[in-house]
């Protein structure tokens, strides 16, 4: 998503080369050499086995949140390794140069920097003096944080500290989101205001109002206001939201949720069967017509809450015929736990297949065209394409599906997934439901504690009441049937929480989501105030070592450094590097691979098309044409929490559906 945004800044907004060959106006920084290399080749029209496309997304964790493994060498040794030339009388920051480090020059010099948030957080968290070099960039830059509400609640205090630093430097801050909760907006205003007033003090100025703006694609709602304090900001923000919600109510509904729930009261196999039947019914309702073959087709998504069932659903229907009369089923299994080259191929395919802009049609895609022709030859009149996916599809994916099915998670998750239904067909109106939801979570089916967690808003401190037993008690299904839009996250309900010991219990999902944010960001208990992470009892120590420690400013604290990769250069060996280990393990004896399935014809991809070996060979050919011969170390992936060989776990792998530890 970061690379895609950078391309759009350069190509669509014109931040390309500066006049007179001064250099780039826009730099893009992400972690992961493979991601960047694949993206560059895709833009050059040199695909690694996928159909031609223009988009590539950076590696993400299972919950669909952006992440990059930052190269620590970027910040090592300010003295010695880097030679800084800085003329204090020259325009800043163009004349700060580090001759031996082009990456650092990009970070410091260009007017526009597009990067993952991980490139900025070391300034707040690292206890190494070299990370202070980021202060040069922060001091001279306004900051835009995209999809601010996609970060976990536990990460928000660290991001509030970032907002404080922006204000502390007298710069501007913009939060971008279609589903911004009020508590998040208020907390970021307060953090920024505190930092900005400190900056004013350093300039010899008195504290005063701050100019704030609210922006929407509805031009009539755009407003600017001089805001004196927290109460005034809250009042202005509420007015803006009320006006926006009034406009949303006047618009035709584009996504509706079916109140007839998909039964999930038996085992996984029965759930997969019920989901397939719902896919058939939604297909019959929303299928499009191919003018060349006469075949009716649709492309829908089934979003599961975790990779286990994303993979399990696909595996079930690769082992069993769907037996839908007259309907040919094709499956795509899309989640984060694929080898990088395979995931890239899947993403490039989806990027082009699900692009319905400017009159583009899915049936123009070469692979789908081949499947449609095959349906005609076999006498099939319908083609049903199902993308079994994880929360990776919820954020940053410019995909346009015909319909969707979701495992219940949260209002935020439901709204984000709904945003991928008819995303490019903005003139379409849903007079009937085009989304369905399962009757309970798979965690609940398996009788696991906390039904809506990992991912989801429930935790050891915040949970739903046991009295909320049915989905109709947890979600407002009747209202969702009328329309699925951002009103559930933009506007707070009246919170009625029950506190039992150290746990807050809420009667429904909407109160849980908003109540958790209020408690984490706006608690009146001094020890739990988010602002205590920002200034604490001694504001003069705001940027010292005390506030760089992770316990004071946590961010991505659950990262797991375990690494997994398939080493083609070592005779095709699976390798694993465990947390805290220095020795790489060869783990072929712990890997169980499946290549053949009884119903492999129900896969959208042919086996040789999604083969890691064939994709790797094509990758090497692309590298060779560019004069690069070393591709040995670029395929290692950081694993999700719980992905390890502890307690006798084994790795189960397939090129078609990815891997899982079990």
N, C-alpha and C positions, 0 to 999 in steps of 0.2 A: 504494500500500500504506500509506503514511503517513496519507493522508486517510481511508482505510478504518479504520485502527486508531484514529484520533481519534474517528471516529463511534461505534465500538464502546465506547470509554471513556465517551463522553458518554451514549449511549443504553442500553447493556447494563450498564455498571458504575455509572451514575448520576452521573458527573462533569459535570452540566449547569450550570444556573444556581445560584449560591449563594443561600441564604435572604436575605430582606430586600433583594433586588435589589442585592446588593453587586457582582455581576458574574459572569463566567465562571470556573468552576473549572478548565477545560481549554482550552488554546489549541493550534492546529494550524498549523505553519509548514512550507511546502514552497516550492521555487522553481518559477516558471512561472505566470503569470496565467491562461493558458488552462486548465491542469489544474485549478486551484482553481475557476474559473468553471464549467467543465463539471461538476465534482463537485457544486457547489452547486445547479446546475439539475437534475441527476439526482435529488438528494435531495428537491428540491421537486416532483418528478414532471413536470418540463418537459424532455423528452428532445430531443436534437438529431438526430432521425431514427431513433434506435434504439428497440427495444421497451423498456418500462419496466423499470428495474433499480435497484439500490441501491449498486453498487460502482463505483469508478473507481480506477485505479492511476496513480501518478505516472510521468513519463517515465523510461525506463531505457535504458541502453546495450545494445549488441548482446549482450553476455554475460549479460544479465539482472540486472545489479547496479544498485541504486537510485542515482539521481543527481539533483541539483537545481542549477540555475545561481543561485547566491546573489547577491542584489542588493547590490553593494558600498556603496550609499548608506546601508545600515543601520548601518554602522560609521563613517561619515565624520564628522569634526569634532565630537568630544565637547565642545569649547569653541566657543561661537558658535552652531552650528546647533541643538544640544540644550541645553535648560535643565533641569538636574537639581534636584529638590527632595528632599533627604534629611535626615530627622530621625534622628540616631544613637540616640535613646532610644525610637524607635517600633519596633513589630514589623517584622522584616525578612523578605522584601523588599517587602511590600505598599505601603510608603510611599515607595519609590523611583519617581518618575514623570518621564517625559520628555514634556511636554505637546505637543510638536510632532511626535512620532513614535509613533503607535499600535502599529506593528509592534514597536518596541523595548519598549514597555510590555508587550506580550504575552510577549515573550522574558523579561522580568525578573520580572513580577509574579505570573502565575497559578501556582497550586500544581502543576498538571500541564501539562507542555509535551510535545507529540508533534511531532517534527520529523525531517527527514533529518539524517544524521550531518554533512553538509556545513555545517550551521548552527553546529556546535560547533567544527569543526576550525580555523577562523581564529584562535581563541584560542591554538592551538599553532603555527600556521604563519605567520600574518601578521606582517610587520615594522612594521606601522602601529600606533601607540599606541592608536588608536580601537578596535582589536579587543579590547583589554583589558577592554572593558565586558562581554564574555562571562564574565569572571572572576566577576562578581557572581552570575550564574546558576549557574555551576559550584560556587561556594563554598557555595551554599545548597540544593543538589539532590543527591538520590540519582540514579543513572544506570542505566537498563536498555538494553542493546544487544541488539536482536533480530537473529536469523539471523547471528550473529557469524562463522560459518564460510562465509558467502556472499561475504565480502570476499576480494579477491585476496591471495595470500601477501605480495606487495610492500607492501600497505597495512597489514599487521598491526603493524609497528613503530610507526607513527603512532598506531594505536588503543591500543597498549600505553602510549604516552605519555598518552593520555586516561585510561586506567585508573589510571596513576600520579597524575594530577591529582585524580581522585576521592578516592583514598586520602589525598593531601596535604591535602585539605580536610576530612578526617575523615568523609566521606560513605560510603554503601553502594553496591556495584556488583553488578548481576545480569546474567549472560550467558544468553541464551535461544537454544536450538538443540536440534533433535532428533538432530543428527549431529555433536556437538562432539568434535573430535579431542583426545586426551589432551595432546599437546604444546601446543595452544592453551590448554587449561585451565590447565596448569602455568605457562605464560608469563604469563598474565593474573593468576594468583595472585601470582607473584613481583613483577610490576610494581605491583600494588595494595599488596602488603605493604610494599614499599620506600617508597611514598608515605605509607602510613599510619604507618609508624614515624617518618618525618620529622615528621608532624603531632604525634605523641606527644611528640617532642623539643621542639617549639615550645610544647606545653602543660606542659612540665616533667615529663613522664612517662617512664618507662623502657619500652623495647621489650618486647613480650610477645605471647602468643598472640592470634590473630584468630579470631573466631567465623565459621565457614563453614557454608553449607547446601547440600544437594543435593536437588532436587525433581523429581518425576516424576508423571505422571497415575496411576501405580500407587502408591497412598497408603502401602503397606507399605514402600516404599523411601525415603520421605522421611526425611532425617536431618540433624541439626545436630551440629557438633563444634567444639571449641576446638582450633585448629591452631597448633602452635608454630613450625613452619618448613616449608621446601619439601619436605623428605623426608616429613614427617607429612602434608602435603597430598596428595602423590602416593599415599601408602598409603591414605588415606581415599577418594580419588577412584577408585582401582583397585577397592576393595571395592564401592563403589557401582555401578560399571560391571559388575562380575562378577554382582552380584545382579540388575541390570536385564537383562543378557543371559540369565541363567538363566530369568527370567520370559518373555522374548521367545521362547525355545526351546520353552516349554510352550504357546504360543499357536498357533492354526491359521494356516497360511500364507495371506496375502491377495494376495500378488503373487509370481508365479513367472516365471522367464525360460526361454524355449524354447532348448534347446541346439542346435537346428537353425538355423544362421545363415542370414541373408539374403545371397545371393551379391552381392558388390560387386567383382568382378574385371574387369569390362569398363567401357565408357564410361558416362557419366551416364544416357543414354537407357535402357540395359539395366538399370542400377540402379533407375531410376524404375519400370520395368516389373516388376522383381522385388519391389519394395516394394509396388506395387499388388496383386500376387498375394498377398502376405502379408496385406495389409489385407483382401482378400476372405476368406481362410481364417480370420482372427481374427473377422471379422464373422459368418461362418457358425457359429462356436463360441459367441460371446457376444451375439448379437443379441437384442433384447427384442421383445415382441409388443405392437402397438398394438391395443387392444380395439375401436376404432371402425372401422378400415379393414382389419384383419387383416394389415397389412403388418408384416414384421419389420424392425427398424432397429437400428443401433448408431452410436455416436459415438466415434471413436478419434482418437488424435493420432500424428503422425509427427514426432519431434523431431530436427532436423538440428543440426549444430554451428555453422553460420553461416547468415546470411541468403541468401547466394548460392544455396544448394541448397534452402533453405526456399522461396524464390521460384521456383527452377528446377523443382522438382517440381510446383508448382501450374501454372506456365506450360506445362509439358509436357502435362499432362492437360487444359488448356484448349484446346490445339491438336490433341489426339488423343482419339478416343472410347475409353473404358475397355473397352467390349465385354465386360462381365461379364453373362452370361446371367441375365435376370430381376432384375438389380440396378441400381438407379438410384444413380449416384455424385454427391455434392455436396461441393465443396471450399471450405475457408476457408483463406486464407493470412494467418497472424498472426505479425507480428514488429515490430521497433521502427521500421523504415524505411517508415512510412506517414505521410502528412500527418496532423496532430493530430486533425482532425475525423473523418477516416476511421478512424483507430486507435481513437478513442473509441467510434465506432459498433460496430466489431468487438468491442471489449472488453465493451461493454454487452450485446451479443447473447450472447457466451460466458458472461458472468456469470449470465444468466438461464437460458440453454439448459442449462448444466452444473450447475445447482443441484438436487441430488437430496435435499435435507433435508426432514424431516417429511412424507414421503409425496409430495413433489413429483416429477413425472415429466417427462422431456424432451418427450414427445409432447403435453404441455399448452402448449408454447411456440407462439405463433401462426404463426411462419414455418415451423417444423418441421411443424406441423399441415397447413399448405398443401402442403408437399412430400409428405407422406404421402397426402393426398387426390389429388394429381397422379399419384402412383405407382399408386393404385387405378384411376384413369381410364385410364392407359396400359397397364394389365395387368401392372404390375411388382409382384412380391411382396416385394421387399427394397429398403430405402433405406440406403445406406452413406454416412455423413457423415465426412469426413476433414479434420482440422485439421492443416495443414502449418505447423509452428512452429519457432522458434529457441529457444535457452536462456532466452528471456524468460519461458517458461512454467514454469520450474523453481522459482522462488521467489515466494512471496506471492500465488499464484493459487489461489483457493478453487474449483477446478474439479474435476468428477468425470467422468472418461472411462470408457468400457467396456473399452478395451484400449489398448495403446501400442506403438510401434516407436521405437527410438532408434538414432542413429548413435553408436558407442562414443566415450566421452570420458573419464570417470573414474568411480570408485565413487560419489563424492559426487553427481555429476550423475545417475547412474543411480538412486540412492536417492531423490533429490529428485523426479525425473520419475515414479518408481513411486508416490510419495505422491499423485499426481494420478489414479491408477487406483482406482476405487471409494472415493474419498475420503470420501463421505458415507454409503456403504453399509457400515457398520462390521461388520455381522453376516455379511457374505458371506465365503465361504471358497473359495480357488482350489485346486481339485483338479487342474487342468491349467494350463499356462502361459497367462498373459494379457498377456505382454510378449515381444517379439522384439527381436533386435539384429542389426545389419548385421555382416558378416564383417570389415570394416576401415573405416577412416575415408576420407572423400573426399580428404583431403590425401594419404593413402597411395596411393590410386588414381591420383592425379595426380602421384605420385612427388615430392612436396614434402618438404623436410627437416622433421624433428620431426613425427611423426604426430599427437600429442596436444597441440596448442598452439593458442592464440587461437581459442576457449578451450581450456583443458586445463592440466595441471600441468607439461608439458615446457617447458623454457626453455634458454637457452644454458649454464646452470650445472647443470641437472638434466634427465636424460633416461632413457629406457628403453634397456636393452641391445639391441643388434642381434640378439642370440641369441633374443630374444622375438619370433618372427616371426608366429606365429598368435595369434588372439584367445584361444584356450584356454591359451596360455602367458602371456598378459597378465592375463586375468581368470579367476577361479575359477568357471567356467561351471556345473560340477556343483553347487557350493554355492548358486549363484544360482538354479538350477532348483528347489532345495528351498525357498528363501524369499529374497525381496529385503527386507532390513531394514537397520537402522543398525549392525549388528554390525561391518561392514567399516570404518566410520569411528570408532566409539566405542572400539575396541580396537586397540592397536598390534601389528603383527607383529614378529618379530625382523628387524631391518634389516641387510642385507648389501650395502652399497654398495661400488662400486669407484671409486676416484678416479683420473682421468687428467687431468693438468694441473689446470685450474680447473673441471673438470666431474665431477659425481657421477653415476654410472651405476647403475641399479637393475634387478633381474631381472624385476620385475612391477609392475603398476599400484599395488597396495596398498602395497608398499614405497616406491614413488616418492612417493605422496601423503603418507604419514606421514614418510618420510625427509626430504623437502623441508622440512616444517614443523619437524622436529627441528633440521635444520641452520640454518634461518633464525632460529629463536626460541631455540635452546638450544646454539648452537655454543660450544665451549670456546676457540676462537680469539678473542683479545681484540678484534681489529679487526672481527670479524664478529658480535660479541655484540649481540643485540637490545637488551639493557639499556644498552649504550653509547650508544644513541640517547636513552635516558631520563635517565641521570645523567652518563655520560661520566666523564672523569678529574677533573672539578671540579664536584661536586654542588652547590656553593653558587651555580653559574650556571645552575641547572636551568631557570629560566623567563626567561632573557635572550635577546637577539637571536640568539646563536649557535645555540640549539636551536630557533629558529623557522624557520631556513632549510630549504628543501625537501631539500637533500642530506643533512641530518641527520634529518629527520622526513618522509619522502616520503608523500604521500597523493594518489591519483588523478593521478600525475605525467604520465600519457599522455593527459590530456584534450586534445581537439582543438577549438579555438575556431572552426573554419570553420562558417558558418551557411548554411542553405538555406531558402528559402520561396517560396511561390506568392502573388503579390500581386494579389488581386482588385481592389483599389482603383486599380491602375495598368493597367487594361485587360487583366488576366489575364496577368501577366508572371512568369516564373521569375526569381528573383534569388539571388545568391550573394555572400557576404562572406568572402574568404579570410583565412587567418591573417596577422596583422600588416598587413592592408590597411585603408585608410580609405575607399576608394571601393567602392560596391556595384556589382556587375556584373549586367547583364541578359543572361541565358544561354539564351534561347529557341532560339538556333541550335545549342546544345550538348545540347539535351534531345530525346530520341526517345520519343514517346508512342505507346502502343498501346491502342486502345479496343475493337477488335473481335477476337474469337477464333472459330475454327471451331466449337469446342465450348463456347461460353459457357454453354450450358444446364447444364453440369456445375459451375457456380459456385453456391454456396449463396445468394449475394446476387445479386439482379437488378441490371443495370447502373445503372439510375436510383436504386436504393437506396444504392449505394456511390459515387455520383458526387460529386466534390468540389464541383462547382457547386451541386447541389441541397442538399447538407449545409450549404454556406456560407450559402445563402439562408435555410434554416431557423434557422441559428445567428444570423443578423442579426435575424430576426423575434423570436427569444427575447430578444436584447439590447434590441431596441426596446421590448418589453413591460416591460423593467426600467429603461427610461430611459437606456440606454447606446447611444451612437452610434459610438464610436471602436473599431473592431475591426481597425485597420490593422496593428498591430505585434505581434500576439500569436501569429502562426503560424510564426515563425522557429524552426528546430530546430538544436541543435548536432549536428555530424556525427561519425560514428565515425572512428577512425584509418584512413587510406587513402582516405577519401571526399573526393576533390578532383579537379580537372581537370588535374593534372600528367601528364606523359608521354602527352599526347593522349587522356586518358580522356574518355568521354562519359557522360551521365546517361540511363539507360533507365527509363521510368516508365509505370506503369499504376495507375489507381484501384483495381483489383481485387487486384493483387499487390504494389504498392509500388514502390520505386525501388532501383536498384543502379548503381554507377559501374563502368564497364568500358572 
